């Protein structure tokens, strides 16, 4: 479940710009993952198991805008954090350009 608040406008140079903020709550029901690594001939398997379930919160900000008629740029950032018994957190971000042919 989540929400997003956004504002778009056009600058004096007639370029479109948008900013947004979002919050989300994620929940995974009884998720676990198991990965096994083997040698090429299938010998000596080594396995890793992890519990991925739980409830996480996410808060993020972003901005995007037209640089030229065909080129736009964007930047986003998120902070994720455990909301139940876990104590994990992460920070992520993306920056990019988009060119329309």
C-alpha positions in Angstrom: 0.0 0.0 0.0 1.4 3.4 -0.8 0.8 7.0 -1.7 2.5 9.5 -4.1 2.3 13.3 -4.1 3.4 14.9 -7.3 3.7 18.5 -8.7 4.3 19.3 -12.4 4.8 22.7 -13.9 6.3 24.4 -17.0 9.2 26.8 -16.7 9.5 30.2 -18.3 11.5 28.5 -21.0 8.5 26.3 -21.7 10.3 23.2 -20.3 8.3 20.6 -18.2 9.5 19.7 -14.7 8.0 17.4 -12.2 8.8 16.4 -8.6 7.3 13.7 -6.4 7.4 12.2 -3.0 6.2 8.7 -2.2 5.7 6.4 0.8 5.0 2.6 0.6 4.5 -0.3 3.0 5.5 -3.7 1.6 4.7 -7.0 3.2 6.0 -10.4 2.2 4.0 -13.5 3.4 6.3 -16.4 4.4 9.0 -15.8 1.9 12.2 -17.7 2.0 14.8 -18.3 -0.6 17.3 -21.1 -1.0 20.2 -21.0 -3.4 22.6 -23.9 -4.0 26.0 -23.6 -5.8 27.7 -26.6 -7.3 30.9 -27.3 -9.1 30.6 -27.8 -12.9 30.3 -31.6 -12.4 27.6 -31.2 -9.8 29.8 -32.1 -6.8 30.3 -30.3 -3.5 27.0 -28.4 -3.3 26.9 -25.4 -0.9 23.5 -24.0 0.0 22.3 -20.7 1.5 18.9 -20.1 2.9 17.4 -16.8 4.0 14.0 -15.6 5.4 12.9 -12.7 3.3 9.4 -12.2 4.8 8.4 -9.2 6.9 7.1 -5.7 6.6 9.2 -2.9 5.1 8.6 0.8 4.7 9.8 2.9 1.8 10.1 6.7 1.5 11.3 8.3 -1.7 11.8 11.6 -3.6 12.3 12.2 -7.3 12.6 14.9 -9.9 12.4 14.8 -13.7 12.6 17.5 -16.4 12.9 18.2 -20.1 16.4 19.5 -21.1 15.6 19.8 -24.8 12.7 18.8 -27.0 13.9 15.2 -27.1 16.2 14.9 -24.1 15.0 14.7 -20.4 16.8 13.9 -17.2 15.6 12.3 -13.9 16.9 11.5 -10.4 15.2 9.4 -7.7 16.2 8.3 -4.2 14.6 5.8 -1.8 15.1 4.9 1.9 13.9 1.4 2.8 13.6 0.2 6.4 12.3 -2.8 8.4 9.1 -2.2 10.3 8.8 -5.4 12.3 11.4 -7.5 14.1 14.1 -6.8 11.5 16.7 -4.1 11.8 17.7 -3.7 8.1 17.6 -0.7 6.0 18.9 0.4 2.6 19.4 3.6 0.5 19.1 3.5 -3.3 19.2 6.1 -6.0 19.0 6.4 -9.8 20.0 9.1 -12.2 19.5 9.0 -15.9 18.8 10.5 -19.3 16.1 9.7 -21.7 16.3 10.5 -25.4 13.3 10.2 -27.7 14.0 9.4 -31.3 
